[in-house]
Amino acid sequence: MTDRTSIATLGLVGALGGVLVAALAAPVVAGAGLAAKGAADTFTHLPPPPREEPLSEVTRLVDTSGRTFAQFYQANRTAVRLSQVAPVMRRAIVAIEDARFYEHGGMDVIGTLRALIANTRAGAIRQGGSSLTQQLVKNILVENAETDRERDRARAPSISRKVHELRLALALERKYRKDEILEKYLNIAYFGAGAHGVEAAARRFFSTTAAELTLSEAATLAGAVRTPYSTDPSIGRSHRARLKERRDLVLDRMAGLKLISKERASAAKAGPLGLRLRPEPGGCSQSAHPYFCLYVQRELLTNEAFGSTAAVRRARMERGGLVIRTSLSPRAQKAAERAIRERVDPADTEVTAEAMVEPGSGWIRAMAASKKVGPGKKGGPRTTYNLVADARHGGGQGLQAGSTFKVFTLATALKEGWRFGDGFDTPGRLVPSSGYRDCAGRPVNDPSTEVYNASGEGSDGGPHSLETGTWKSVNIFYMMLERKVGLCDVVKTARRLGVARADGRPLREVPTFTLGVNEMDPLTVAASFAALAARGRYCRPLAIVEIVDRNDHRTRVRPNCRRAMAPEVADAVSHVLTGVFDKGTMRGQDPGRPAAGKTGTNNGYTSAWFAGYTPQLAAAVSVGDIRGSYRYPLRGVRIGDQYYGSVQGASLPGPIWVESMRQALRDEEPRRFHRPDMSRFGGGHTPGLEEEREEENGTRAGGRRDRPGRHHPISRRHRQLMEWLLGERRRPPRGW
């Protein structure tokens, strides 16, 4: 640099220095000249302070015990008051970033002049001289930026940007007290390792809070602010070494300013960083309970109650600093996860899912599945679908619900006046060629379909009542019962109980509706069975109990319930379904308390279910192949460490349900169902049923009871033999 250039440069620096100082000390610019006076107007006629949008903060999902199990954020930040920051942290950040912070009016004159000389000589920004207030302004502008271009402009290394930044800093100093500026700075600053703000940094670096930081920890964080990327301790050893250098520099600076003694600084420098890095997972794939998280996330993003537009809802979730209190029960969730994990491996292509719902409120208590959540190859141990919920909440196509749908036909029959003992004789084969109409009044008969009592549930033809037809899950009995009470009436019952297809399409109103040909998700099925436990009161499934915003304003979410069925009818349904455990397909599997339920096994073993309830809790468990239930039926499969010739409702979903419910309710006092009104539902008659029972009892006892009439064992077997010979039965009767 020539002498002439040096003199010109120093003159420029002097003029700019005079201008900058003039903003704070008028005597310095007395007689500085017209140019200086015009420049001084730049700092005396200040713009409004920068617009301050609420800082982006972490939204946390907490369970019923208050424990966080998931979080969403654009920036990992939890804002705190200055009183919640350890005094040593306040002193450390001021010492290293702006030692004269409490003395100047927004600009550190000495530091600024020093930086101006260096930067003017270089023709660009090479040395920082920004006060804490100026740094706060820069961070505010970056935080408010909506595009990359705006963010780049806020960070541009130019003198014009620094002058604009300084003017805003002076305006900010007029608006706030020093402690308020320091609080805002500590909450907005980036410390590295994904931690925005001092509270998040304390948790991320040291697994503590800003209020509990020690001298060494405070110096470490204060040192990280200047170079947060090159001192990020999560990256590697060299970054941690640079972070230690910065920590030691802060300690020396604090000692030089007599904020701490030299001895204390030396002792702190002699110690290690003492990092206790704590991961701060974001999103559902890193959640402790990912399926529940996915459901809540979809509610927050799609429900207009949480914002008028999708963009508003997403911004509120990712930036709003909300605490979402959910209905997730740690005990129920753990019980469901454990029961599934003990029987199904994530690597199995067969997948199991379970939902638990509280009757009378609709609060979802657990959502679990055998797969982990995350990207991966099809059929692998991970999935991006919410296997427990419908497509609207991130689920897939669902699985055919099978014989669990017989419950809706049972409820319809009881509502229409049938009694427990009412029934009729059934053949071994049924072709639904007539008598079925949908809710539009159109005939939907299917003469090309043949229905049998196979697939692991049911029995041969013969007389059955509402009770025995349910306990044995007799397909043909329920097809005939559906025709007698009306297909549309059964569909309406299901709809009132919240039944809707998992894929969002209209329900298929076909003769096999009662056999569960509609694809469902476990949560929808669990909620419909919960309505029976609540004596006919259906409640829409809910996961969010309360939303608390950053200002501690609380919005309570109330259950959305309606009367779907008369209590007396629901009590009667429960009475029949309790027999499934001691007289039916779940015989021998004892949940240890009064319970009602229904197995579901589809023709062809495309899926298997168990849905049931106690007065306190309802749950549904599904099993199917994630690659496609029709292409990969549940026959000849190894799931977990067990081989299944065929998976039935009672062989895998049933045991999972029993074990999970037993553990979820282990500290709950057992409660009984309401007794049914026997004057309305008791009695009834099924021709030939008594004779059938006597025959079965006699066979079990090793004897033989001959009774005259149509259901004499010999004549009945001959009739069944003729049906088999004529092709009306798939197999000959027992004993032939």
N, C-alpha and C positions, 0 to 999 in steps of 0.2 A: 504494500500500500504506500503511495507517494505521500510526501509531507502535505501537499495541497489537498489530497483526498482525506488525509487524517484530520486536517483542520476543518474541512467541510463536514465530515462525519461527526466530529465532536460538537460542532455548532448545531447540527441537527439534533443530536442527543440532548444538548443543553436546552434547545427550544422545546422539544417534546417533554423533557423532564420538567421544565417550567410550566408547561401546559398541564401536565398531570398533577403536579403539586398544587397548581392554582386551584384545582377543584377542592383541595383540602385546606390550603393555607394561602389566602389572598395576598399577604405581603410579599410573598416570593415572586409574584408576577407583576408587582408594581413596576411600571415602566418597561415591561417586557416587549412592548411594541404591538402594533395593530394585529399582526398575524397571530401572535400569542393570544391576544384578546379574543379574536374570532374562534381560535381553537378552544379557548377556555369556555366559550359558550356551549361547546359540545358537552362539557361536564357540569355546567350549572343549570342548563335546561335539559333535564334528564327525561328519558322515556318512562312509561309505567314499568313496574317490576315485571319480570317474566311471568307468563301464565303458568300456573302450577296445577297440573292434573294430579289426581290421587296417584301415589306411587304404586307400581305393580307389586303386588304381594302374593304370597302363597295362599291358595285355598286348600283347606284341610278337611278330610273326611274322618269323622270320629265315630266309634261304636257307642253302644249304650253305656259303657264304662268310662267314656271320655278319652279313650286311647286312639291316637291317629293311626289309620291303617292305609291311607292313600293321600296323595296331594297332587294338585295341578298348579303349574306356574309358568309364566314367561320368564320371570326373574325370581330366583329363590331369595325372598325377602320377607321379613316380619318386622314391621315398624315398631319402635319402642319410644317411650318418653326419655328425655335426658336423665331424669331421676332413676331410670332403670339401667343406666350405663355406669359401670364402676368409675369412680373419680380418677383412678389411675389411667383408665383408657382415655378419658377426656384430656388429661394432661399430656399423655403420650402423643395423641394426634395433633394437638396444638403445637407441641414442641417441635415436631419434625416437619409439619406442613405450614405453619404460620405462627411463629413464636410471638409476634406482636399483634396477634388477632384481637385481643381485648383493648388494644391501644389505638389502632387505626380506624378509619371510617369506611373501610371497604377496600382500600388499596394500601399495601405495604410499600411506602414510598421508596425506602432504601432498596428493598428487593426488586421493585419494579425498575428503578433506575439502573441497577446492576444488570438486569436482564435486557433492558433496552439497549444499553451500550453493546452488549454481546450480539444481540439479534440484529441491530442496525448494521453493524460491521459485516455480519454474515449475509444480510439481505433477506433473512427469513428467521422463523422462530427456531432458536437453538437452545435457549435456556429458559426455564420456567421462573416466573416471578409472581405467580398468581397467589392471591390471598385465598383463605378458605372460602370466603364469600364468592370470589370469582370462580373457584372450582365448583361451588354449589350451582352457580348460574350455568356453567358448562354442562353439568350433569342434568340439570332441569331441561335444558334445550335438547340434549340427547334423548332424555326420557320422553319428551313430548313429540319427538320426531315420528312421523307416520310413514316415511319412506327412507330408503337407503340414502337417497340424495340429500334429504334434510339432515340425516345423521352425519353424513360426511361434511356438510356445511358447518354443523355445530362443532366439529373437531378440526376444521381446516387450520393448518399452521400458518396463519397470516396475521399481519399487524392489524389490518382492518377488523378481523374477527376479534382480536384481543381488545381493541378499543371499544367495540360494541359490547363485548362481554364485561368490560370494566364499567361502562355506563349503567348497564343493568345491575351490576354488583352494588354500585353506589345507590341506585334506586331501592335495592333490596335492603340495604343497611338502614334506609329511612323507614322502612316498613316494619322490620323485626328487631327485637332485642338480640344481643350477642348470643345468649344461650339458646334462643330459638333458632338462630342460624346454625349453630353448632349441632343442635339436635337434628335439623334437616339434613345437614351434611353427613352425619354419621349414619343416617338411614338410607341415603341415596348412593353413597360411595360404593364402588366395586372393589372387593378385597381379593378376588381370585377364587379358583376352585368352584366357580359357579355361585359364590356367596355374595349377594347384594345386601349391603347394610350390615351394621356391626352385630346385630343379634344373630342373623344367619351365619355370619363369619365365625362368631364364637362357637356356635353349634357345629359348624362344618369342620373347623380346624381343631377344636379342643373339646367337643362334646359337652359344652357348658353353656352358660348364658352370659350376655353382656354384663349383667350385674355382678357376676362372680369371677370376672377375669382377674388374673394375677398380674404383677408387674411384667414378668417375662412374656406372658400371653398378650398383654396389651401392647407391649413394644413390638411384638411380632406382627400383630394386625396393623398397627400404625405404619410399620415399615413396608407392609405389603401394598398399601394403597397407591404408592407412586408407580410401582411396576408390577401390577397384579398378574400379568401373564408370565413374565420371566421368573417370578417367585412362587408360582402355583405349586404347592407341596404335593398335590395329587399326581403330578406328572412324573417326577423322578428325583433321583439323588442330587443332581446338579441344581435343580430348581430349589430344593430344600437348603442346599448350601448357600445359594444367593439369598434366600429368605433369612437365614441366620445372620448373614452379613448385614442385611438391612435392620434386623432386630438389634444387633449390637450398635449400629449407628444411632438408632433411636435412643438406646440406653445412654450412650455417650452424650448425645444432645441434651437429654434430660438432666444429666449430671452437670453439664456445662451451664445450663440455665438454673442450676441449684434447685431443681424440682425433686431430685433425689440425691443422696450422697454418692460420692465416687466409690465408696466401699460397697454400697448396695448395688450400684451399676456393675462393678467388677464381679460380684457374687452371681448376679443374674447372667452375665455374659459367660461365666464359667459353666453354666448348666446347659443341657440340651434344649432343643425347641420344645420338647414335651408334647408333640403333636398326638392327638387322639382323633384322627380323621373319622368323621361319621358320614356315611353315605346319605344323600338327600334324594331318594328316588322320586321321580316324577312320572305321572301317568299310571295307567292301570296294569300294564305288563310288569311293573316293578312293585305293585301293591301286594300286601300280605294276603288280601282276599280279592283277587282280580275280577271275579265274576260279579260280585256285589258292586265293586268299583265301576265296572262297565255299565251296569244298570243305572247307577246314580249319574254317571257322566252323560248317558243318553237322555236322562230326564232333564238335566241341567241344560243340555244343548237343544232339545226339541220341544220342551214344554213352554208354551207362551206365558205361563205364569211366572217364569224366571226372566222374561225380557221380550220386547215386542218383535225383535228380529234375531236371526241366527247370529249375526255379527255382534249384537249387543250381548246375547247370552254367552257367546264364547269369550268375549272380553271380560265379562263379569266373572266367569269361572276361572279364567287363567290369570287375571290381574286383580281381582276384587278383594283379596285378603279375607275371604269368607271362611267361617267355620260351619261346615255342614254336619249337623248332628243327625246321624242315621239310626235306623231301627235294628241294625245288625247286633245280634246277641253273640258275644264271644264264645259262650258255652255251646250254643246251638251250632254256630259255625264250625267250631273245633270238632264237635261230634259228627257233623256231616262229612267234613273233610277226612276225618280219621276212618269212619266206616267205609268210605269209598276207597281210600288209599290201601286199606288192608285187603281189599278184594280185587281191585283193578289197578293195573300199571299204566302210567302215562304213555308208554310205548305201545300198548295194545291198540289195535285199530278199532276195537270195540270201546265205546265211550259211555261212561255213566255220569248222570247229572242228577242233582237233588235240590229242591227248593223247600223251605220251611216258612209257613205263614201263620201268624197269630189270628185265631178266629175272633170275630167281633170288632177288629180294628183294621185288618189288612196289612199290618206291619210285617214286612219281610224280615225274618229272623236269621236266615242263612241261605246262601247260594253257593253251591260247590259242584265241581266236576272233576273227572279223573285226568283231564289234560291240563297242562300249564298254558298260560296265555302268552302269546308272542308269535312272531313270524316263524314259519317253518314249512317243511314239505308236507303235502297232503298225506294224512294218515300217520304222521309223526307224533312226537310227544307234545307238540304245541299247536295251538289254534288261535286264530284271531276272532273267532265267533264266540258270542256269549251263549254257550250251550244250554244254559238254564232258562233263557228268556226268549221272547218272540223276536221277529225280525225288526220290529220298531225299536227294540232295545239292543240291537246288535246281534241278535240270534240268527239262526239259519232257517231251514225249511221245517224243522221239527220232525217228530216221529209219530206214526200212527199210534193212537192212545189205546187201542185194543179194548179189552173187556171192561176197562174202567168206565167206559161210556154206558155200560148196562145200568149204572147207578141212576142215570137220568130217566131211563125207561121205568125203573123201579119206582122212582119218586113220582112219575106221572101216573102210574097205575094206582099208587096209594092215594094220591090226590083225587083221582077219579072214582074212588070208592072200593077198590080192591082191598081184600083182607089178607093177612099173612098166610093163611092156609089155602087161599084161592089159587087154582091152577088148572091144568089140563094135560091131556096126554100128548106126547110129542113123538114124531117119527124120527128115524135115524138120519134123514136127509130132507132138505127143504129147498124148493125152487121158488124164489119170490116173484112169481109170475102175475100176481094180482093183489089188489087191496092196499097198495102203497101210493100215497099222494104227498107231494111237497106242500110247503106253505103257500104256494101260488095256486094250489088246487090241481096241479098237473099230475097225471099218473107217472110214476117213476119206477114202474115194475121192471124187473130184470130177469126175463125167462132164460137167459143164457148162463146164469150164475147158479151154482149148487153150493149149499151151505151144509157143513157137517159139524159135529161136536168133537173136533179134534184139536190139534196144536197144543197138547199138554194140559188143557183144561176141558172140563165138561165130561160127559158120559154118553152112553148109548141112549137111544130114544126111550120113551116111557113117560109115566106121569110125573109132573113136577109142579110144585107150588111156587109162590113168590120166594119163599125161603129156600127151598132146596134148589130151585133154579138159579138162585143167586149164589148160594154156598158152593155149588158145583160148577158154577159159571157155564151154564148150558146154552150154547149158541142158538140152537133151534128154538128152545123155549123163549128166549128173548126176542128172536126175530118174529115169532108168532105173537108174543105179548105186545111188541111195538105195533104190529098191524092191528091188534085189537084196540089199543088205546089211541092210535093215530100217530103216524110218523111226525106230522107237524107239531102235535102237542109235545112230543118228546124233544123236538128241536127247540121249541119255545122254552121248555124247562131248562135245557142246557144253556140257552142264551141268557136266561134270567140269572143263572149261576155264573155268569161271566165267561162262558166258553166262547172262544174265537180261535180261528186257525193261527198257527204260528207265523205263517207267511202273509197274513193279512187278507187273504182272499175269503170270499163268502164260504160258509160251511157247506159241505156237500150233503144235500138232503136226499139221500139214497136209502134203499131198504137196509143196507148194512150199516147205517148210521149208528145203531145201538152196539155194533161190534167194534166201533172205534176206528173207522176208516179215515177220519180226519186227522191231519198231522197237528200235533200239539207240542207245547213246551212245558217243562215241569212246573214253572211258576204259575201258569194259567190253571193247570190242573189242580195244583195245591190250593190255590185261592178258591176254586169252585168247591172243593171238598171242605175247606175251612168254613164255607157258608153253612154246610150241614152241621158242623160242630157248633156253629153259632146259632143253631136252631132256625136256620133259614135266612139269616141276615148276611147278605153278600157285601163284601167290602173290596173295593179296588185295591190291588197290591200297591203298597207304598213303601218307599225306602228312606225318604227324607222326612225327619221329624221336625227339625227346626233349622233355620238359617240365621246365623249371627254375622252381621257385617262388621267392618273395621271400626265403626263407631259404637259398637255394642248394641245396635238396634236388632231386635229379635222378631223374626217372622215365623210363626208356628204353622205347621201344615196339619190340617185336620183330616181325620179319616173320611173317606167318601163311601158311605154305606147306603144300602137300600134294602127294603124287605123283598126278598126274592121268592120266599116260600113260607107257608104257614108253619108256625113252630111245631104244631102237632104232626104235620107231615114229615118234617125234618127229624123229629124224634122217632117216628116210625121207621124211616130209612136207617137211622143209626142203629135201631134195635136189630134190624135184619143184618146189617153189615158187621155187627159184632160177632155174629155166628161164623163169619169167614175164618176167624182165628181158631175156634174150637170145633167147628163142624164142617168147614169147607176147605178151600184150596191152601189156606195158610195154617192148617191144623198142625200143632206141634211147635209153632213158632210164637212164643209168648212174650209180648212187650212188657209184661210185669205190671200192667194197669189196664183199666177199661179202655178199649180201643176198637175202632171200626175201620174197615177198609175194603179194598177190592183189588185183586190181581188183574193184570192185563197181558195176555199173550196173543199175538196176532197169528192168523193163518199164514203159514209159511215161515213163521218165526222171524219176521222182519224186525220186530222190536219186542221188548218186554217191559212191563211197568208194575209198580205197586204204588197206589195212592191210598192214604188213610189219615186218621185223625184221632186225637183224644179231645176232651173238652178244652184243653189249654193250647194245643198245637196241632197243625196239619202239615203234611209233607207229601211230596210226590217224587218218585225215583224212576228214571227212564234208562234203558240200555239199548244201544243200537250201534251199528258200524258207521264210523264217521265217513267212510268212503262212499257210502250209499247203502241204505238198509235193504233195498230190493235186490241189488246186485250181490250183496254180501249178507245173506241171512245168518241168524245166530244158531247155526247147526254145526256140530263137530268143531268147536272152537275152544282154544285155551285162553282163558282170561285170568290175569294174575298168575297164580300158580295152580289153577284148577282147570281140569278139562270138563267141558259140557257137551254131551251129545246133542242137547238142545237147551237153549236158555228160555226158561219160563218165568212168569211173573213171581212165582214163589221160590224159584231156585237162586236168583241173584238180586233182583230189585227188592224182594221181600225181606231177606236177611239184612240188607243195607238199611232199609227203612226201620226195622225193629231195633237194630243196634244204635243207629243214630238217634232215634226217638228216646230210647232208654237212657242214653247219656245226656241228651239235651234236657231231659226232664228229671234227672236223678235227684235233684233237691226240691222238686215240686211235689206237694202232697197230691196223691191220686184223687181224681174226681170222677164221679159216675155221671153217665148220661141221664137225661130226664126219662122217666119211664113212659112208654107209649100209652096212649089211650086205648086200652084193650076193648072198651065198649064199641069203639069205632073200627079198630084195626084187628082185633083178636078174632079167632075163629076162622071161618072160611072152609071151603071144601074142594078137594081135588079128587075126582073119580079115580079109583084104583091106587091112590098113593099109599093108603094104609096097607093094602095087600103087598105092594112093592116093598115097603119097609119091613113087613113081616118076613117076606122072602129073603131080603138082605140079612136081617137079623138071624134067621134060621140058618142061612148059609154060613155066616160067621161062626155060629155056635156048633157047626158040624152036623146039624140036623136038617130036617126038611119039613116044611109046612105046606100041606096041600089044601087049597081052598077052591071051591067051585067058582065059576064065573069067567069073565073075560080075561082076568089077570091071573088065572091059575098058571103056575110056573111052566107047566108043560105046554099049555095052549099058547102062552105068550112067547115062549121060545120058538114054537113052530111058526108063529106069525112073523117073528124076527128073521127066522130062517128063510121064509118065503120072500120077505123083502130083500134079503141078500141075494137070493137066487134070481130075483127080478131086476137086480141092479139098483135097488133103492137104498141099499146099505153098502158101505165100503168094506165092511168086515162081517163075518158070521157072528151070531150071538155067542155069549160066553157059554162054554160047555160043549160046543160043537166042533 
